Amino acid sequence: MTTILHLISAAKSDLHDIWHYTVKAWGEAQAENYVALLQSACHQLVKSPLLGKPMPDLGEDVRVYRCQHHYIFYIEEQENIIFIAFIRGCSTNCVRD
């Protein structure tokens, strides 16, 4: 079966905000490259969902994966990977590598 990638509206909004922030700070080319890197990480997680660290404090099925300066939060649900948030550098209480 094929695993399907889904982004909830909050995750889509996060990517939008990341793109705009990066454009202002480093330019459009860097924004395109960085968002493409995050999207590539999402596709990698679809292929290998266990790469992320389990986050039982956030929910039974919640996992997190670090990609550069952001943490990607997602849920594996049957044949779907649901991306719920892209958060820049969590506090030490959030994720420990």
VMD Tcl script that builds the backbone (N, CA, C; Angstrom):
set m [mol new atoms 291]
animate dup $m
set s [atomselect $m all]
$s set {name element resname resid chain x y z} {
  {N N MET 1 A 0.832 -1.187 0.000}
  {CA C MET 1 A 0.000 0.000 0.000}
  {C C MET 1 A 0.875 1.249 0.000}
  {N N THR 2 A 0.354 2.288 -0.556}
  {CA C THR 2 A 1.065 3.552 -0.624}
  {C C THR 2 A 0.735 4.410 0.581}
  {N N THR 3 A 1.766 4.926 1.236}
  {CA C THR 3 A 1.568 5.847 2.345}
  {C C THR 3 A 1.353 7.233 1.777}
  {N N ILE 4 A 0.411 7.952 2.364}
  {CA C ILE 4 A 0.041 9.276 1.868}
  {C C ILE 4 A 0.500 10.348 2.852}
  {N N LEU 5 A 1.027 11.427 2.317}
  {CA C LEU 5 A 1.489 12.565 3.100}
  {C C LEU 5 A 0.361 13.586 3.199}
  {N N HIS 6 A 0.051 14.023 4.418}
  {CA C HIS 6 A -0.957 15.059 4.645}
  {C C HIS 6 A -0.350 16.147 5.508}
  {N N LEU 7 A -0.654 17.392 5.207}
  {CA C LEU 7 A -0.288 18.508 6.068}
  {C C LEU 7 A -1.574 19.148 6.564}
  {N N ILE 8 A -1.733 19.221 7.883}
  {CA C ILE 8 A -2.910 19.919 8.392}
  {C C ILE 8 A -2.705 21.408 8.134}
  {N N SER 9 A -3.760 22.198 8.266}
  {CA C SER 9 A -3.673 23.620 7.922}
  {C C SER 9 A -2.621 24.351 8.749}
  {N N ALA 10 A -2.442 23.970 10.008}
  {CA C ALA 10 A -1.422 24.624 10.844}
  {C C ALA 10 A -0.020 24.353 10.301}
  {N N ALA 11 A 0.234 23.139 9.815}
  {CA C ALA 11 A 1.542 22.811 9.249}
  {C C ALA 11 A 1.771 23.571 7.946}
  {N N LYS 12 A 0.739 23.701 7.135}
  {CA C LYS 12 A 0.841 24.498 5.901}
  {C C LYS 12 A 1.156 25.945 6.243}
  {N N SER 13 A 0.498 26.451 7.268}
  {CA C SER 13 A 0.744 27.822 7.717}
  {C C SER 13 A 2.181 27.980 8.224}
  {N N ASP 14 A 2.671 26.978 8.943}
  {CA C ASP 14 A 4.058 27.017 9.421}
  {C C ASP 14 A 5.027 27.125 8.247}
  {N N LEU 15 A 4.841 26.304 7.212}
  {CA C LEU 15 A 5.725 26.363 6.041}
  {C C LEU 15 A 5.649 27.717 5.358}
  {N N HIS 16 A 4.466 28.261 5.269}
  {CA C HIS 16 A 4.274 29.589 4.688}
  {C C HIS 16 A 5.055 30.631 5.490}
  {N N ASP 17 A 4.928 30.578 6.806}
  {CA C ASP 17 A 5.622 31.530 7.678}
  {C C ASP 17 A 7.131 31.361 7.605}
  {N N ILE 18 A 7.597 30.114 7.533}
  {CA C ILE 18 A 9.036 29.844 7.405}
  {C C ILE 18 A 9.557 30.444 6.111}
  {N N TRP 19 A 8.810 30.263 5.036}
  {CA C TRP 19 A 9.224 30.799 3.741}
  {C C TRP 19 A 9.338 32.321 3.811}
  {N N HIS 20 A 8.317 32.982 4.360}
  {CA C HIS 20 A 8.335 34.448 4.433}
  {C C HIS 20 A 9.456 34.964 5.330}
  {N N TYR 21 A 9.664 34.330 6.454}
  {CA C TYR 21 A 10.749 34.735 7.349}
  {C C TYR 21 A 12.097 34.600 6.648}
  {N N THR 22 A 12.296 33.469 5.963}
  {CA C THR 22 A 13.566 33.216 5.286}
  {C C THR 22 A 13.788 34.195 4.140}
  {N N VAL 23 A 12.733 34.545 3.415}
  {CA C VAL 23 A 12.865 35.543 2.353}
  {C C VAL 23 A 13.362 36.863 2.928}
  {N N LYS 24 A 12.758 37.297 4.026}
  {CA C LYS 24 A 13.156 38.573 4.638}
  {C C LYS 24 A 14.590 38.537 5.154}
  {N N ALA 25 A 14.979 37.392 5.725}
  {CA C ALA 25 A 16.302 37.294 6.335}
  {C C ALA 25 A 17.415 36.980 5.330}
  {N N TRP 26 A 17.151 36.095 4.357}
  {CA C TRP 26 A 18.222 35.616 3.489}
  {C C TRP 26 A 17.885 35.610 1.999}
  {N N GLY 27 A 16.691 36.025 1.629}
  {CA C GLY 27 A 16.358 36.099 0.217}
  {C C GLY 27 A 15.505 34.935 -0.278}
  {N N GLU 28 A 14.906 35.167 -1.449}
  {CA C GLU 28 A 13.955 34.201 -1.997}
  {C C GLU 28 A 14.594 32.862 -2.365}
  {N N ALA 29 A 15.789 32.900 -2.920}
  {CA C ALA 29 A 16.445 31.647 -3.314}
  {C C ALA 29 A 16.678 30.751 -2.090}
  {N N GLN 30 A 17.136 31.342 -0.996}
  {CA C GLN 30 A 17.356 30.558 0.215}
  {C C GLN 30 A 16.039 30.045 0.784}
  {N N ALA 31 A 14.991 30.862 0.711}
  {CA C ALA 31 A 13.672 30.420 1.192}
  {C C ALA 31 A 13.195 29.210 0.402}
  {N N GLU 32 A 13.335 29.268 -0.908}
  {CA C GLU 32 A 12.935 28.142 -1.757}
  {C C GLU 32 A 13.734 26.890 -1.402}
  {N N ASN 33 A 15.050 27.051 -1.226}
  {CA C ASN 33 A 15.902 25.911 -0.890}
  {C C ASN 33 A 15.539 25.319 0.467}
  {N N TYR 34 A 15.300 26.174 1.454}
  {CA C TYR 34 A 15.038 25.684 2.807}
  {C C TYR 34 A 13.685 24.980 2.902}
  {N N VAL 35 A 12.663 25.559 2.297}
  {CA C VAL 35 A 11.348 24.911 2.312}
  {C C VAL 35 A 11.399 23.598 1.528}
  {N N ALA 36 A 12.146 23.570 0.443}
  {CA C ALA 36 A 12.315 22.320 -0.317}
  {C C ALA 36 A 13.009 21.256 0.545}
  {N N LEU 37 A 13.965 21.677 1.369}
  {CA C LEU 37 A 14.635 20.751 2.273}
  {C C LEU 37 A 13.657 20.177 3.295}
  {N N LEU 38 A 12.800 21.025 3.861}
  {CA C LEU 38 A 11.789 20.557 4.807}
  {C C LEU 38 A 10.806 19.600 4.126}
  {N N GLN 39 A 10.391 19.941 2.913}
  {CA C GLN 39 A 9.482 19.067 2.172}
  {C C GLN 39 A 10.142 17.732 1.839}
  {N N SER 40 A 11.420 17.767 1.510}
  {CA C SER 40 A 12.155 16.529 1.244}
  {C C SER 40 A 12.212 15.657 2.494}
  {N N ALA 41 A 12.410 16.276 3.646}
  {CA C ALA 41 A 12.409 15.532 4.903}
  {C C ALA 41 A 11.045 14.878 5.135}
  {N N CYS 42 A 9.982 15.581 4.798}
  {CA C CYS 42 A 8.637 15.010 4.937}
  {C C CYS 42 A 8.480 13.775 4.066}
  {N N HIS 43 A 8.959 13.852 2.837}
  {CA C HIS 43 A 8.869 12.698 1.939}
  {C C HIS 43 A 9.723 11.534 2.453}
  {N N GLN 44 A 10.861 11.853 3.066}
  {CA C GLN 44 A 11.693 10.818 3.664}
  {C C GLN 44 A 10.952 10.151 4.824}
  {N N LEU 45 A 10.235 10.945 5.612}
  {CA C LEU 45 A 9.480 10.398 6.746}
  {C C LEU 45 A 8.302 9.537 6.285}
  {N N VAL 46 A 7.742 9.876 5.141}
  {CA C VAL 46 A 6.674 9.041 4.583}
  {C C VAL 46 A 7.239 7.653 4.263}
  {N N LYS 47 A 8.446 7.613 3.732}
  {CA C LYS 47 A 9.071 6.334 3.385}
  {C C LYS 47 A 9.553 5.574 4.624}
  {N N SER 48 A 9.993 6.328 5.637}
  {CA C SER 48 A 10.559 5.710 6.852}
  {C C SER 48 A 10.037 6.445 8.087}
  {N N PRO 49 A 8.778 6.243 8.438}
  {CA C PRO 49 A 8.174 7.017 9.525}
  {C C PRO 49 A 8.802 6.804 10.895}
  {N N LEU 50 A 9.515 5.713 11.083}
  {CA C LEU 50 A 10.121 5.459 12.387}
  {C C LEU 50 A 11.422 6.238 12.614}
  {N N LEU 51 A 11.828 7.045 11.633}
  {CA C LEU 51 A 13.014 7.880 11.813}
  {C C LEU 51 A 12.821 8.906 12.928}
  {N N GLY 52 A 11.589 9.334 13.111}
  {CA C GLY 52 A 11.301 10.330 14.140}
  {C C GLY 52 A 11.276 9.727 15.529}
  {N N LYS 53 A 11.544 10.576 16.499}
  {CA C LYS 53 A 11.551 10.162 17.902}
  {C C LYS 53 A 10.125 10.192 18.457}
  {N N PRO 54 A 9.701 9.140 19.138}
  {CA C PRO 54 A 8.365 9.160 19.756}
  {C C PRO 54 A 8.262 10.273 20.805}
  {N N MET 55 A 7.107 10.914 20.865}
  {CA C MET 55 A 6.850 11.991 21.824}
  {C C MET 55 A 5.581 11.652 22.608}
  {N N PRO 56 A 5.636 10.647 23.490}
  {CA C PRO 56 A 4.433 10.199 24.191}
  {C C PRO 56 A 3.785 11.278 25.054}
  {N N ASP 57 A 4.553 12.263 25.504}
  {CA C ASP 57 A 3.971 13.355 26.295}
  {C C ASP 57 A 3.011 14.207 25.465}
  {N N LEU 58 A 3.191 14.183 24.136}
  {CA C LEU 58 A 2.336 14.977 23.251}
  {C C LEU 58 A 1.183 14.165 22.671}
  {N N GLY 59 A 1.283 12.868 22.754}
  {CA C GLY 59 A 0.250 11.985 22.209}
  {C C GLY 59 A 0.855 10.641 21.876}
  {N N GLU 60 A 0.037 9.631 21.918}
  {CA C GLU 60 A 0.503 8.264 21.730}
  {C C GLU 60 A 1.232 8.048 20.408}
  {N N ASP 61 A 0.758 8.666 19.354}
  {CA C ASP 61 A 1.322 8.433 18.023}
  {C C ASP 61 A 2.177 9.579 17.500}
  {N N VAL 62 A 2.435 10.583 18.321}
  {CA C VAL 62 A 3.194 11.759 17.864}
  {C C VAL 62 A 4.682 11.436 17.836}
  {N N ARG 63 A 5.316 11.854 16.745}
  {CA C ARG 63 A 6.768 11.711 16.584}
  {C C ARG 63 A 7.345 13.055 16.165}
  {N N VAL 64 A 8.650 13.213 16.368}
  {CA C VAL 64 A 9.328 14.441 15.964}
  {C C VAL 64 A 10.636 14.081 15.266}
  {N N TYR 65 A 10.970 14.871 14.262}
  {CA C TYR 65 A 12.182 14.662 13.480}
  {C C TYR 65 A 12.840 16.017 13.259}
  {N N ARG 66 A 14.134 16.089 13.510}
  {CA C ARG 66 A 14.846 17.361 13.323}
  {C C ARG 66 A 15.353 17.471 11.898}
  {N N CYS 67 A 15.117 18.639 11.316}
  {CA C CYS 67 A 15.618 18.958 9.982}
  {C C CYS 67 A 16.207 20.361 10.044}
  {N N GLN 68 A 17.509 20.436 10.005}
  {CA C GLN 68 A 18.211 21.717 10.122}
  {C C GLN 68 A 17.798 22.429 11.408}
  {N N HIS 69 A 17.169 23.594 11.282}
  {CA C HIS 69 A 16.800 24.399 12.451}
  {C C HIS 69 A 15.374 24.161 12.916}
  {N N HIS 70 A 14.665 23.258 12.269}
  {CA C HIS 70 A 13.259 23.016 12.601}
  {C C HIS 70 A 13.014 21.576 13.047}
  {N N TYR 71 A 11.992 21.443 13.856}
  {CA C TYR 71 A 11.518 20.131 14.278}
  {C C TYR 71 A 10.179 19.896 13.586}
  {N N ILE 72 A 10.060 18.733 12.975}
  {CA C ILE 72 A 8.855 18.364 12.251}
  {C C ILE 72 A 8.066 17.402 13.131}
  {N N PHE 73 A 6.857 17.799 13.487}
  {CA C PHE 73 A 5.985 16.963 14.304}
  {C C PHE 73 A 4.966 16.297 13.395}
  {N N TYR 74 A 4.777 14.995 13.605}
  {CA C TYR 74 A 3.874 14.243 12.726}
  {C C TYR 74 A 3.286 13.050 13.458}
  {N N ILE 75 A 2.252 12.506 12.846}
  {CA C ILE 75 A 1.559 11.326 13.364}
  {C C ILE 75 A 1.487 10.295 12.242}
  {N N GLU 76 A 1.779 9.061 12.576}
  {CA C GLU 76 A 1.582 7.968 11.623}
  {C C GLU 76 A 0.234 7.348 11.951}
  {N N GLU 77 A -0.653 7.379 10.977}
  {CA C GLU 77 A -2.014 6.882 11.172}
  {C C GLU 77 A -2.387 5.982 10.007}
  {N N GLN 78 A -2.368 4.693 10.230}
  {CA C GLN 78 A -2.648 3.685 9.206}
  {C C GLN 78 A -1.766 3.922 7.989}
  {N N GLU 79 A -2.328 4.265 6.863}
  {CA C GLU 79 A -1.569 4.461 5.623}
  {C C GLU 79 A -1.203 5.922 5.399}
  {N N ASN 80 A -1.290 6.739 6.436}
  {CA C ASN 80 A -1.060 8.167 6.286}
  {C C ASN 80 A -0.001 8.674 7.259}
  {N N ILE 81 A 0.744 9.656 6.805}
  {CA C ILE 81 A 1.616 10.428 7.688}
  {C C ILE 81 A 1.022 11.826 7.706}
  {N N ILE 82 A 0.639 12.269 8.892}
  {CA C ILE 82 A -0.020 13.566 9.037}
  {C C ILE 82 A 0.956 14.507 9.727}
  {N N PHE 83 A 1.365 15.530 9.004}
  {CA C PHE 83 A 2.300 16.519 9.549}
  {C C PHE 83 A 1.491 17.586 10.263}
  {N N ILE 84 A 1.854 17.821 11.524}
  {CA C ILE 84 A 1.047 18.719 12.349}
  {C C ILE 84 A 1.736 20.040 12.658}
  {N N ALA 85 A 3.076 20.092 12.606}
  {CA C ALA 85 A 3.750 21.355 12.914}
  {C C ALA 85 A 5.207 21.321 12.483}
  {N N PHE 86 A 5.711 22.499 12.157}
  {CA C PHE 86 A 7.127 22.735 11.902}
  {C C PHE 86 A 7.531 23.830 12.879}
  {N N ILE 87 A 8.368 23.477 13.858}
  {CA C ILE 87 A 8.710 24.419 14.914}
  {C C ILE 87 A 10.215 24.644 14.923}
  {N N ARG 88 A 10.592 25.916 14.942}
  {CA C ARG 88 A 12.009 26.269 14.960}
  {C C ARG 88 A 12.576 26.048 16.357}
  {N N GLY 89 A 13.699 25.339 16.421}
  {CA C GLY 89 A 14.473 25.135 17.633}
  {C C GLY 89 A 13.692 25.127 18.926}
  {N N CYS 90 A 13.138 24.023 19.303}
  {CA C CYS 90 A 12.378 23.910 20.548}
  {C C CYS 90 A 13.271 24.163 21.749}
  {N N SER 91 A 12.636 24.467 22.867}
  {CA C SER 91 A 13.380 24.576 24.120}
  {C C SER 91 A 13.884 23.199 24.512}
  {N N THR 92 A 14.772 23.141 25.475}
  {CA C THR 92 A 15.329 21.851 25.874}
  {C C THR 92 A 14.256 20.941 26.448}
  {N N ASN 93 A 13.145 21.497 26.922}
  {CA C ASN 93 A 12.061 20.676 27.435}
  {C C ASN 93 A 11.258 20.026 26.320}
  {N N CYS 94 A 11.400 20.526 25.117}
  {CA C CYS 94 A 10.611 20.029 23.982}
  {C C CYS 94 A 11.204 18.745 23.422}
  {N N VAL 95 A 12.442 18.817 22.995}
  {CA C VAL 95 A 13.076 17.668 22.351}
  {C C VAL 95 A 14.538 17.629 22.762}
  {N N ARG 96 A 14.985 16.469 23.121}
  {CA C ARG 96 A 16.412 16.288 23.403}
  {C C ARG 96 A 16.961 15.341 22.359}
  {N N ASP 97 A 17.955 15.812 21.619}
  {CA C ASP 97 A 18.572 14.969 20.571}
  {C C ASP 97 A 19.425 13.897 21.181}
}
mol reanalyze $m
mol bondsrecalc $m
mol representation Tube
mol addrep $m
